[in-house]
Structure formats: C-alpha cells, structure tokens
Amino acid sequence: MAKAASRLFSLLLRLLAAAATLSATIIMATSHDSTTIFGVTLDAKFQYTPSFKFFVVANAIGCGYSLVVLFVPPRSSLSRLVIVPDVMVALLLTAAVAAAGALAHLGKRGNSHAGWLPTCGQIPSFCHHVMGALICAFVGAAAYLFLLLDTIHTVLSPLLPSSPS
C-alpha cells in the first residue's frame, strides 16, 4: 500500500512539474511588447536576451524529461537510475529560474550604480509575462526538489535497515 501511495505521489509530482515547466515555456515564449519613446519603437522579446533563451530551453527540457520518465516502469532497474537525471534537471531548472529572475529584477528595479534604468514602466505587458513564467518555473523547480527527495527515499529505503519499534 505504501509503495502504491509513493508511486502515485511521484506520478502527481511529475505531472505537476511537467505542467508548470510547459506553462513557463509557453508564457515566456509568447512574451513580447513594444513601446515608442521619442518616435523610436522599441521591442521587447525573450529572444533578445540569452538568459531568457536559456530559461525557455531549460523549461522545455524539464517538461520533456518529466513526460519521458512517466513511461519508466517503477520496478525496473532503470527506475533506480532516474535519480541522476532528476538531479541534473532540478539543477538546470534552478539555474534557469535564477538567471531569468536576476534579469527580471534588473528590468523592474534597474541598477543605479551602473546607470541602468528600470524598463518595466515602459513595457509592462512583457514584464508581467516574465513574472508569470518565473512563478510557473519556480513551481516546477520546487516540484523537482520534492521529486528528488522522494526518489532518494525510494532508492535508499531498501538499503537502510528499519529500526525495531
């Protein structure tokens, strides 16, 4: 019974991670806005920033990986090896959220020491899309953290002796 509950928990976490990373990918990939300042039209798209490109690619990889792992049989020896790519995907998503979050913070607040002005006042739609994508990606990264803990517990529990009660 406990193994079935653990498998269901893992399945739900993987589906949550897949949905969150897919949502983050779609939201960021469709984010664009333009503004006109002194007669010059300025465009804001995720493709213009390497951090946002990395964010989209990392979340797409996370989503694809989540969906592929759903087809790994739980009793196979391959299911024990899932822990290594789980760690890599969790780290990849964390790095993507950190890179995009730093750039989003810079767009929102600017940097007075470097003389960079905040841009979210001029392109609010783009900034709102970025914030939504960051929230979805953070949920996906958190789901991967819990997945990683569950996978570690599942892999190590047969190896550790149970304490007598």
N, C-alpha and C positions, 0 to 999 in steps of 0.2 A: 504494500500500500504506500509506503514512504517513497519507494522508487518511482511509482507512478505519479505521485504528487510532485516529486523533484523534476521528473521529465516534463510534466505539464507546466511547472514554473519556468523551466528553461525554455520551453516552446513559446510561452507567452512573452518572456523577456526578449527572445529573438524576434518575434513578430513586432513587439514594441520598438526594438532597435531598428528593424527594417523600415517600419512606417515613419519613425522620426527622422532617420537619415534620408529616406526618399523625400520626405516633405522638405527637409533642409535643402536638399539638392534642387528641387523644383522651385522653391521660393527664391533661392539665390540666383538660379539660372534665369529666372524671369524678371529679375530686378533691373529696372532701368528708369532713368528720369533725366530730364533736360531742363535747363534754365537759361534765360537770356540776361546777361549782365553787360551794360553799356553797348548794346547792339550785337554782342557776340554770344552765340549759342554754345553752351557747354553741356556735354552729355556725360552721364554717369552710368556705367555698366560694370558688371562684375568682371568682364573680360579685360578691363583696363588695369586691373591690379593682380599681381601674382599671388598675393595671399588669398584673395577671393577665388582665384582659379584653383589653387591648392585645396581650398575649402570644398569646392564643388566636387573635385575629383576624389578627395578623401571620403566624403559622404556617399558618393556613388559606389566606391569600393566597399564601404561598410555595409551599405544596403545589399549589394550583390552577394557579399560574403555571408551575410545573415540568411539570405534566401537559400544559398547553396548548402549551408550547414544543416538546414532543416531536413535535408534528404539523407543525412548520415545516419545509419542505423545505430540506435543507442547501445546495443550490446556488442557492437563490433570493436575490434582493436583500434580502428580508425577514430572512434569516438574519444579515445584517450588522448590522441594526438591533436585534438581540436584546441587544446589549451594553448599551444604555441601561436597559431594564427589569431586566437582570441586576444592574446596579449598584444600582438602586433597591431591588430585593428583598433583595440582600445587606445593604444598609444598614438596611432595615426589620427584617430578622431579627436583626441585630446589636443594634439599639436595643431590640428586644423582649427578647432574652436579657439585656441589661444591666439593663433596668428590673425584670424579674422576678427576676433574680439579686440585685439590691440589696435587694429586698423579702424574698427568701428568707433572705439573710444577716441582715437585721434580725430576722426571725422566729426564726432559730436562735440568734443572739448577743444580741439586744436592743440597747439603747443606754443605757448607764449615765448619760451626760451629760444625756440628755433624760428619763431616768426611765422608759424603755420596757423592760419585762421581756421575756425570750425566751418565745415561745409554743409552740415545738416540743416542749417537755416535756409539754404538756397535750394537744396534738393531733398525735401522731407520724405517724399514717397520712396526714394531709393534707400534712405536710412531706415525707414520703417520696415521695408522688405529685409534688409540686412539684419535688423534686430529680430524679426520673426524667424529667419533662418538660423540665427545664433541660438535662439531658445530651443528650436527643434533639435539642432545638433547637440546641444547640451543635454537634452533628454536622452538622445541616442547614446552619447558618451556615458551618461550615468547608467543606462540600461546595460551597456557593455561592462561597466565596473561590477554591477551585480551579477552579470553573466559570468564574469571571470571568477568572482568569489564562489559562485555555485559550481562552476567547472572544477575549480581547485578542490572544493569539498567533495565533489563526486569522485574525482580521481584519487584523492588521498584517503578517503574513508575506508576502503578495503585494506589499505596498507597499515592503518593505525589500529592497535588493539583497543577494543572497547573496555572501559573501566567497569569493574563489577559494582553493582548497586546494592 
